[in-house]
Amino acid sequence: MSQEMISQKIKRTCDACGATKEWELIDMQEETIREMQDWYTVIREVFFNGQFTKIMVQACSLACTPAAAVKLALPKIQDEPTDDIDMASLRASDLN
């Protein structure tokens, strides 16, 4: 039995303006390569949980690069923690 890859795609989203672009990597043309090279990737290395980790953002143009890079400096807003408190067990322990 033989196997053939017939589709492989990359989709990028600009972290500044939200523009998206999708490329087909099978039978790529020179124009596609140029379009992919027009994007900018900004990488920041941070020390997290005892090891260095790379975080990155994508920018679709040089004009979007500063706005995307700012996102590397801002802390991630985490969802509010949910209260998973078992009220019944607390009431039972108060009665004992």
C-alpha positions in Angstrom: 0.0 0.0 0.0 1.4 3.4 -0.9 0.7 6.7 0.7 0.7 10.2 -0.8 0.4 13.5 0.9 -2.0 15.6 -1.1 -2.6 18.5 1.1 -0.6 20.4 3.7 -1.5 23.9 4.8 -0.2 26.7 7.0 -2.5 29.3 8.4 -1.1 32.4 10.1 -2.9 35.1 12.0 -1.5 38.5 12.6 -1.3 39.2 16.4 -1.7 42.9 15.8 -4.5 43.4 13.2 -6.0 39.9 13.1 -5.4 39.4 9.4 -5.2 35.7 8.4 -3.4 34.1 5.5 -3.4 30.4 4.4 -0.9 28.7 2.2 -0.8 25.3 0.5 2.6 23.8 0.8 2.2 21.1 -1.8 3.6 22.3 -5.2 4.5 25.7 -3.8 5.3 28.4 -6.2 7.9 31.2 -5.8 5.1 33.8 -5.2 3.9 31.7 -2.2 7.4 31.6 -0.7 7.7 35.4 -1.1 4.3 35.9 0.6 5.4 33.7 3.5 8.7 35.7 3.9 6.8 39.0 4.1 5.5 38.0 7.6 7.5 38.8 10.7 7.9 36.6 13.8 9.0 38.2 17.1 10.3 35.8 19.7 10.9 36.4 23.4 12.6 33.9 25.7 11.3 33.8 29.2 12.2 31.8 32.3 9.1 29.9 33.4 8.8 26.9 35.7 12.5 26.5 36.0 13.3 26.5 32.3 13.6 28.9 29.4 10.5 29.0 27.1 10.1 30.8 23.8 6.9 32.7 23.2 6.3 34.3 19.8 3.9 36.5 17.9 3.3 36.8 14.2 2.9 40.1 12.3 1.7 40.4 8.7 3.7 43.5 7.9 6.5 45.7 9.3 3.8 48.2 10.4 2.1 45.6 12.6 5.3 44.3 14.2 5.4 46.9 17.1 1.8 46.2 18.1 2.3 42.4 17.9 5.6 42.7 19.9 3.8 44.6 22.7 1.7 41.5 23.3 4.9 39.7 24.4 5.4 42.2 27.2 1.8 42.1 28.5 0.9 39.4 31.0 -1.6 36.9 29.9 -5.0 37.6 31.4 -6.1 34.3 33.0 -9.7 33.3 33.5 -11.1 33.9 36.9 -10.6 30.7 38.9 -13.8 28.8 39.4 -14.9 27.9 42.9 -15.0 24.2 43.1 -15.9 24.1 46.7 -18.1 21.3 47.9 -20.5 23.2 50.1 -22.2 20.1 51.4 -18.9 18.7 52.8 -18.2 22.1 54.5 -21.6 22.1 56.1 -21.1 18.5 57.3 -17.7 19.3 58.8 -19.3 22.3 60.7 -21.9 20.0 62.2 -19.2 17.6 63.6 
